[in-house]
Amino acid sequence: MNRHLAVRTGAAVAAVAAATALATGPATAVSRPAGHPGTGAAAGSVSARETAADKALVTYVYKQLFTSYDTSVIDKYASPDYIQHNPNVANGPEALRQLAENLKATATPGTGSVTTHVIAQGDLVLLQTHAGTSDTFGGIGLVDVFRVENHKIVEHWDTIQPVPATTANGHDTFGDGARLDGVPGRPLAVALPGHTPGSTGFHFPDQGLFFTGDALVTQEAFTGHTGPCLVCRAFTHDSAAALASLDAVAGLSQDTVLLPGHGQPFADGPREAVALARRFGVR
């Protein structure tokens, strides 16, 4: 590791340790009033662990459905009684499937999307997403709220707005993401579910560093592989989710240095790292 990279890395290591300590604090129960809007029944108490699992599930399904257009996740994760509050979409999983297929058919080549915030409380998961962006179009902003029950997505609300070129307050519509203000360096916490349901990366954009943890490694002890890859399937909770989470890594600035939980730093660009990891595949 060269001296410049060592200095950048050393300034962030303690911050990642602090962030990880915050993320793995003691579990608590989150209570919601009985009969909150949309449920039609008492919500009861939802443990922090259940809420984290719901967050990982929704994040994975959203990426698969609206980035990869993989409608097979509907069969596994959408309730047969799926309730829809978007006024232009009918209730039920088949209407959701048709929506994804229509979006795939009408997608403009070269456009993309990125989810900038994911917030979970009780049985609700909220995602803020910047979608449909291109070199000539600012895209749209979406806020999607999903309710999860027994590991199935059972209800959905959303709000959609165009993204303006300028704002009256001078603030970007999406901001920098989930900044950890109480951690030195104020890293961005980036959800990378797959290796574990709560796998998280820590991005230090000012230093050009991204700690991938075990979501992406460059030394895989069990297969003996050296180079960007996933941890082997025996020690990965959900390999499909882990592969989908690599989208968030690929979207980083290409001068970002990746710092994995195992192996050497990777300085040849996040897109190259993701391409190599996907080429190696799941072992």
Stockholm file with secondary structure:
# STOCKHOLM 1.0

chainA/1-283         MNRHLAVRTGAAVAAVAAATALATGPATAVSRPAGHPGTGAAAGSVSARETAADKALVTYVYKQLFTSYDTSVIDKYASPDYIQHNPNVANGPEALRQLAENLKATATPGTGSVTTHVIAQGDLVLLQTHAGTSDTFGGIGLVDVFRVENHKIVEHWDTIQPVPATTANGHDTFGDGARLDGVPGRPLAVALPGHTPGSTGFHFPDQGLFFTGDALVTQEAFTGHTGPCLVCRAFTHDSAAALASLDAVAGLSQDTVLLPGHGQPFADGPREAVALARRFGVR
#=GR chainA/1-283 SS CCHHHHHHHHHHHHHHHHHHHHHTCCCCEEECCTTCTTTSSCCCEEEHHHHHHHHHHHHHHHHHHHTSCCTHHHHHHEEEEEEECCTTSCSSHHHHHHHHHHHHHHCCTTCEEEEEEEEEETTEEEEEEEEEECSSCCCEEEEEEEEEETTEEEEEEEEEEECCSSCTTSCCSSTTCSBCTTSTTCCEEEECTTSSTTCEEEEETTTTEEEEETSSEEEETTTTEEEEECCCGGGCSCHHHHHHHHHHHHTSCTTCEEEESSSCCBCSCHHHHHHHHHHHCCC
#=GC SS_cons         CCHHHHHHHHHHHHHHHHHHHHHTCCCCEEECCTTCTTTSSCCCEEEHHHHHHHHHHHHHHHHHHHTSCCTHHHHHHEEEEEEECCTTSCSSHHHHHHHHHHHHHHCCTTCEEEEEEEEEETTEEEEEEEEEECSSCCCEEEEEEEEEETTEEEEEEEEEEECCSSCTTSCCSSTTCSBCTTSTTCCEEEECTTSSTTCEEEEETTTTEEEEETSSEEEETTTTEEEEECCCGGGCSCHHHHHHHHHHHHTSCTTCEEEESSSCCBCSCHHHHHHHHHHHCCC
//
